[in-house]
Amino acid sequence: MGRYILRRLLQLIPVFIGTTFIIYSLVWAIPGNPFAGMCGPRGCPPAFIEQMTQEYNLDKPLPVQYVLYLGQLFSGNFGQTFNGIEVSTLIQNAYPVTLKLATIALVFEAVIGIAAGILTALRGKGFVDNLVLAATLFLIAVPVFVSGFIIQVVFGVQLEWIQPSVGSDPTIGQLIAPGLVLGSLSMAYIARLTRTAMFENKRADYIRTATAKGLKPRRVVSVHMLRNSLIPVITFIGTDFGALMGGAIVTEGVFNIHGIGGLVFDAIKTQEGVTVTGVVTLLVVVYLLMNLLVDILYAALDPRIRYD
Amino acid sequence: MRKRRMVAPVAASLSAALLAAGCGGGGGSAVTEATGTLEDPITVQWAEPQSELVPTNSNDTNGSQVLNPMFTGLVEYDPKSFEPKNAMAESIELSDDKKTYTVKLKQGWKFHNGEEVTADNFVRAWNYGAYAGNAQQNADMFKAIQGFDAVHPADPDGESGPKKPPEPSAEKMSGLKVVDDHTFTITLKKPFSVFTTKLGYQAFSPMPETFFEKKEEFVKNPVGNGPYKFESRTPQQSLTLTRYKDYKGEDAGSVDAVKLVVYNKAQTAYQDLKSDNLDVINVIPTSALADNRWKDELGDRAISKPRMGITVLNLPMYKEKFKNPDLRKALSLAIDRDKIVKQVFNGEATAATGWIAPDFPGGPDKGSCGEWCNYDKAKAKEYLQKAGGFDGQLTLSYNADGAHKQWITAVAGSIRDTLGIKVGLNAVPTFGTYQDQMDNDEMTGPFRYGWVADYPTPRTFLKPLYTSSGSANNTGYSSEKFDNLIAKADKAATVDKANQLYNEAASQLGKDVPSIPLFTNAVKGATSNRLAEGTLNSRTVPAISTFKVAQAGE
């Protein structure tokens, strides 16, 4: 197992270099001088544009720029935005919020999704099954910005149960409603995924064996059936968490949460290449690590899977 | 064994779920004793400024939202009327040769860190702003001062040329001289009648000693001399200002603490304002603009006032086709401005009758565009014929990252239907690219251009845009007559006389039609129930000094 993990970690290096190079070159390849539009209709003095271009190494060839950037990155310096703010400060401010929001969404989708899946699979066809199927279909069909907006207007503006927006430094309580909105789509997928997997395993030979040898139904379901059925679900949750850590541009926008998604989106709009590359680099690392974690979890869930 | 291994991650996620269910958020927005204090500040919609918070290096609305209340210059503009009046200046007197101003400062004013504001603070700040080595965005603001060319030499072959401008030969402008602690003189290159009205622009703010000594520190913790002082900032989230209790000026604020909150979506800010979670907005989301829904929903809390700006369709006169004035006039005649104002802007705009914004202090436009700005189908066709028709497609350019598509489509439609020529649209993705194309004379057809007044005199709409050497002359228009009229106005004896002459110069544009004036759209915003008073200035910057908290129980 240890060697496997080491090998996987080593694989991260070329992936990391490849992705960051692509991101770096793409971001700065957006046509137009990013500084030309900064002074409004009057246009910027040439001295200003020249100094900024030099400061961000944009006058050098791309490979040189990239190497300079990487060197800076490895010395722990993410660089500064055009308005003189450390990108690391921005990340430090935004990441805890994204982490909180992602965790809430994940807990919500995992707990309710898996519970609904198990319930429908065990009950079999009937009212509950139909209800869950219809409800999940509805959630899948409704785009997040619609559900987010409806929740905001109904519970925030009309009923005043929650604040319509979250603002800076949110508490976990404030993030529950956005978390529900964010997790709702994945929750529907998880419910359906669990249900299907459970249905399949219900008829599997090893379940029949387990029942036949006289195990209690509770133990058959929880240890044998559920554990096997959870493998695809864990895969889904793992990648979903990776995606959630990348921020949720739409949900963050609707509830005015200052997370990673909004940070990247804003930076792209203003051609803040430094911020985009810095944050996305971090996201790449997080995503790769999440995938590794999922693979390791497989082994814990399924005794047949071994990596050494 | 294996079973236990699986339990751990599940348990971890469950405990997180329990934690999450802990506390709930509460509303609560009514006016209380604490409203407007640091515990419960008045909140204002904001977005991250593009540049660092230094007056000479910032010129976007978001930067002004912080710098305006933080700094008081020699002259300030009234947030309601945009009229200039002396603020830090006790008096500004002009010499007989009309070139030298003697500025006397009011005494006893202090920066937020306790440092006294002296003449030196102004002179050093302006020299810093002008010096090419500091690469400040607003450097051109100091152009009129004697010695500017030595500290900021011009590029010998223009911006797009390969040659670099020479190194500055001095660090200080020779036109600025400190006489004593509270007096300094400004000598201009040549007489400039409305120079004093220009001094209210934020680039002319004084800077404290700490700025020159520890700039890094200053940018994180800016210190000004205005009615509000910097309290704290979380980048990309919020910035808090508190009232400066020792402020000596007339525009002192009444609210103790104001928090500027970053909003990424206008829609969210609007919802928050409606439920009193946010107190001032300066953008109305498109969805609420439809059928003027925002005015119905907000009632007397809605703010709509004339903008000191104008939107025009610039014509690339560096292209052969557009050198013919008859074609330019035909295009102008073919645009039904009133219909566009009514249908696209729901009446929240004014159709242009000239090149100067309507309701402009110091000389609103007196119809300088004349007959060319009145929609006239028959005359438009007549002028098109005179011009020899138009072959091929007329392409209108605009930048797609602003809210321009709707009205420019309407303009294109109006031209097409009236003149019966092919009209297409070219959306340039970002304003940066758009600005580049304008600077390098790469426009192939008419292109959208918006201009907001920097200072309250008609000159701001004319000199930079239409004189041969104008800093923002994107049309390539060059008329000796017009240049002479502007030069004459610059030399006028009084501000009033000058403004009158500028208006006359505008009528010269009416003869040549170098660009097509379209409309001025309104400054739109709103305040919450928690504020009894509060307005935006004509540049859509919320005027924090004008805020007054509503009485509790109201």
Boltz contact constraints between the chains, C-beta under 6 A:
constraints:
  - contact:
      token1: [A, 31]
      token2: [B, 433]
      max_distance: 6.0
  - contact:
      token1: [A, 32]
      token2: [B, 430]
      max_distance: 6.0
  - contact:
      token1: [A, 32]
      token2: [B, 432]
      max_distance: 6.0
  - contact:
      token1: [A, 32]
      token2: [B, 433]
      max_distance: 6.0
  - contact:
      token1: [A, 32]
      token2: [B, 436]
      max_distance: 6.0
  - contact:
      token1: [A, 33]
      token2: [B, 432]
      max_distance: 6.0
  - contact:
      token1: [A, 33]
      token2: [B, 436]
      max_distance: 6.0
  - contact:
      token1: [A, 34]
      token2: [B, 432]
      max_distance: 6.0
  - contact:
      token1: [A, 36]
      token2: [B, 432]
      max_distance: 6.0
  - contact:
      token1: [A, 36]
      token2: [B, 435]
      max_distance: 6.0
  - contact:
      token1: [A, 36]
      token2: [B, 436]
      max_distance: 6.0
  - contact:
      token1: [A, 37]
      token2: [B, 431]
      max_distance: 6.0
  - contact:
      token1: [A, 37]
      token2: [B, 432]
      max_distance: 6.0
  - contact:
      token1: [A, 37]
      token2: [B, 435]
      max_distance: 6.0
  - contact:
      token1: [A, 38]
      token2: [B, 50]
      max_distance: 6.0
  - contact:
      token1: [A, 39]
      token2: [B, 59]
      max_distance: 6.0
  - contact:
      token1: [A, 39]
      token2: [B, 137]
      max_distance: 6.0
  - contact:
      token1: [A, 40]
      token2: [B, 59]
      max_distance: 6.0
  - contact:
      token1: [A, 41]
      token2: [B, 450]
      max_distance: 6.0
  - contact:
      token1: [A, 41]
      token2: [B, 451]
      max_distance: 6.0
  - contact:
      token1: [A, 42]
      token2: [B, 472]
      max_distance: 6.0
  - contact:
      token1: [A, 43]
      token2: [B, 435]
      max_distance: 6.0
  - contact:
      token1: [A, 43]
      token2: [B, 439]
      max_distance: 6.0
  - contact:
      token1: [A, 43]
      token2: [B, 472]
      max_distance: 6.0
  - contact:
      token1: [A, 44]
      token2: [B, 137]
      max_distance: 6.0
  - contact:
      token1: [A, 45]
      token2: [B, 139]
      max_distance: 6.0
  - contact:
      token1: [A, 45]
      token2: [B, 140]
      max_distance: 6.0
  - contact:
      token1: [A, 46]
      token2: [B, 155]
      max_distance: 6.0
  - contact:
      token1: [A, 46]
      token2: [B, 159]
      max_distance: 6.0
  - contact:
      token1: [A, 47]
      token2: [B, 132]
      max_distance: 6.0
  - contact:
      token1: [A, 47]
      token2: [B, 135]
      max_distance: 6.0
  - contact:
      token1: [A, 48]
      token2: [B, 135]
      max_distance: 6.0
  - contact:
      token1: [A, 48]
      token2: [B, 137]
      max_distance: 6.0
  - contact:
      token1: [A, 51]
      token2: [B, 135]
      max_distance: 6.0
  - contact:
      token1: [A, 83]
      token2: [B, 49]
      max_distance: 6.0
  - contact:
      token1: [A, 83]
      token2: [B, 50]
      max_distance: 6.0
  - contact:
      token1: [A, 83]
      token2: [B, 51]
      max_distance: 6.0
  - contact:
      token1: [A, 83]
      token2: [B, 52]
      max_distance: 6.0
  - contact:
      token1: [A, 84]
      token2: [B, 52]
      max_distance: 6.0
  - contact:
      token1: [A, 84]
      token2: [B, 219]
      max_distance: 6.0
  - contact:
      token1: [A, 85]
      token2: [B, 235]
      max_distance: 6.0
  - contact:
      token1: [A, 89]
      token2: [B, 235]
      max_distance: 6.0
  - contact:
      token1: [A, 90]
      token2: [B, 235]
      max_distance: 6.0
  - contact:
      token1: [A, 90]
      token2: [B, 236]
      max_distance: 6.0
  - contact:
      token1: [A, 93]
      token2: [B, 234]
      max_distance: 6.0
  - contact:
      token1: [A, 103]
      token2: [B, 16]
      max_distance: 6.0
  - contact:
      token1: [A, 104]
      token2: [B, 20]
      max_distance: 6.0
  - contact:
      token1: [A, 107]
      token2: [B, 13]
      max_distance: 6.0
  - contact:
      token1: [A, 107]
      token2: [B, 16]
      max_distance: 6.0
  - contact:
      token1: [A, 107]
      token2: [B, 17]
      max_distance: 6.0
  - contact:
      token1: [A, 107]
      token2: [B, 20]
      max_distance: 6.0
  - contact:
      token1: [A, 111]
      token2: [B, 17]
      max_distance: 6.0
  - contact:
      token1: [A, 157]
      token2: [B, 271]
      max_distance: 6.0
  - contact:
      token1: [A, 157]
      token2: [B, 274]
      max_distance: 6.0
  - contact:
      token1: [A, 157]
      token2: [B, 275]
      max_distance: 6.0
  - contact:
      token1: [A, 160]
      token2: [B, 27]
      max_distance: 6.0
  - contact:
      token1: [A, 162]
      token2: [B, 25]
      max_distance: 6.0
  - contact:
      token1: [A, 163]
      token2: [B, 25]
      max_distance: 6.0
  - contact:
      token1: [A, 163]
      token2: [B, 27]
      max_distance: 6.0
  - contact:
      token1: [A, 163]
      token2: [B, 277]
      max_distance: 6.0
  - contact:
      token1: [A, 164]
      token2: [B, 271]
      max_distance: 6.0
  - contact:
      token1: [A, 164]
      token2: [B, 272]
      max_distance: 6.0
  - contact:
      token1: [A, 164]
      token2: [B, 275]
      max_distance: 6.0
  - contact:
      token1: [A, 164]
      token2: [B, 277]
      max_distance: 6.0
  - contact:
      token1: [A, 165]
      token2: [B, 268]
      max_distance: 6.0
  - contact:
      token1: [A, 165]
      token2: [B, 272]
      max_distance: 6.0
  - contact:
      token1: [A, 168]
      token2: [B, 234]
      max_distance: 6.0
  - contact:
      token1: [A, 168]
      token2: [B, 237]
      max_distance: 6.0
  - contact:
      token1: [A, 168]
      token2: [B, 238]
      max_distance: 6.0
  - contact:
      token1: [A, 172]
      token2: [B, 20]
      max_distance: 6.0
  - contact:
      token1: [A, 173]
      token2: [B, 23]
      max_distance: 6.0
  - contact:
      token1: [A, 173]
      token2: [B, 24]
      max_distance: 6.0
  - contact:
      token1: [A, 173]
      token2: [B, 25]
      max_distance: 6.0
  - contact:
      token1: [A, 174]
      token2: [B, 25]
      max_distance: 6.0
  - contact:
      token1: [A, 253]
      token2: [B, 264]
      max_distance: 6.0
  - contact:
      token1: [A, 253]
      token2: [B, 265]
      max_distance: 6.0
  - contact:
      token1: [A, 256]
      token2: [B, 263]
      max_distance: 6.0
  - contact:
      token1: [A, 256]
      token2: [B, 268]
      max_distance: 6.0
  - contact:
      token1: [A, 258]
      token2: [B, 236]
      max_distance: 6.0
  - contact:
      token1: [A, 258]
      token2: [B, 237]
      max_distance: 6.0
  - contact:
      token1: [A, 262]
      token2: [B, 264]
      max_distance: 6.0
  - contact:
      token1: [A, 300]
      token2: [B, 5]
      max_distance: 6.0
  - contact:
      token1: [A, 300]
      token2: [B, 6]
      max_distance: 6.0
